[in-house]
Amino acid sequence: MARVPSAPYRVRWTDHALEKALLLDIPRRDVERAVIERHHTRRRNARPANWRVTVNRLVIVYVHPDHRDPSTARVVTLWRQR
């Protein structure tokens, strides 16, 4: 039986999240790295995107698993805290 990953190792993006990253001048690789490396520190999110991680002032909201794929997280939105 194949081992199911407990954390994502791939990241997909919504169009909204891509636009926000461009607007805020945040490199995609930084967001993807944060989701993958900080998944163990995630917090529940009250909205349909079920997880959020914070790295410094950057907040990333994502869904995991993405469409029942436990290897993938889907970034829904992001912002910088004040």
C-alpha positions in Angstrom: 0.0 0.0 0.0 1.3 3.5 -1.0 2.2 5.9 1.9 0.0 9.0 1.8 1.9 12.2 2.5 0.7 14.1 5.6 2.0 17.4 4.2 2.0 18.8 0.7 5.0 18.8 -1.5 3.3 20.5 -4.5 1.5 23.8 -4.6 -1.2 25.0 -7.0 -2.5 28.6 -7.2 -5.8 30.2 -7.7 -5.9 33.1 -10.2 -6.7 35.4 -7.3 -3.6 34.3 -5.3 -1.4 34.8 -8.3 -2.7 38.3 -8.8 -2.1 39.1 -5.1 1.4 37.8 -5.2 2.2 40.0 -8.3 0.5 43.0 -6.7 2.5 42.6 -3.5 5.7 41.7 -5.3 6.0 38.4 -3.4 7.9 35.7 -5.3 5.9 32.5 -6.0 8.7 30.3 -4.8 8.7 32.1 -1.4 5.0 31.4 -0.9 5.3 27.8 -2.1 8.3 27.2 0.2 6.4 28.6 3.2 3.3 26.4 2.5 5.5 23.3 2.2 7.9 24.0 5.0 5.5 25.6 7.5 2.5 23.2 7.0 3.3 21.7 10.4 2.7 25.1 12.0 -0.6 25.8 10.2 -3.7 27.1 11.9 -7.3 26.4 11.1 -8.9 29.1 8.9 -12.6 29.9 9.5 -13.4 30.2 5.8 -13.6 27.5 3.1 -9.8 27.6 2.6 -9.1 25.5 5.6 -5.5 26.4 6.5 -3.3 29.4 7.1 0.3 29.9 7.8 2.2 33.1 8.8 5.8 33.8 8.0 7.0 37.1 9.4 4.2 39.5 8.1 3.1 37.3 5.3 -0.2 35.4 5.7 -1.0 32.6 3.3 -4.4 30.9 3.2 -4.7 27.6 1.4 -6.6 24.3 0.9 -5.0 21.0 1.7 -5.6 18.5 0.4 -6.4 20.0 -3.0 -9.2 18.0 -4.6 -8.4 14.9 -2.5 -4.8 15.0 -3.5 -2.8 15.0 -0.2 0.4 15.8 -2.0 -0.9 19.2 -3.2 -1.9 22.4 -1.5 -3.8 25.2 -3.3 -3.0 28.8 -2.4 -6.3 30.8 -2.3 -5.1 34.2 -1.1 -2.3 36.0 0.7 -1.6 39.3 2.3 0.9 41.2 4.5 -0.1 42.1 8.0 0.5 45.6 9.2 
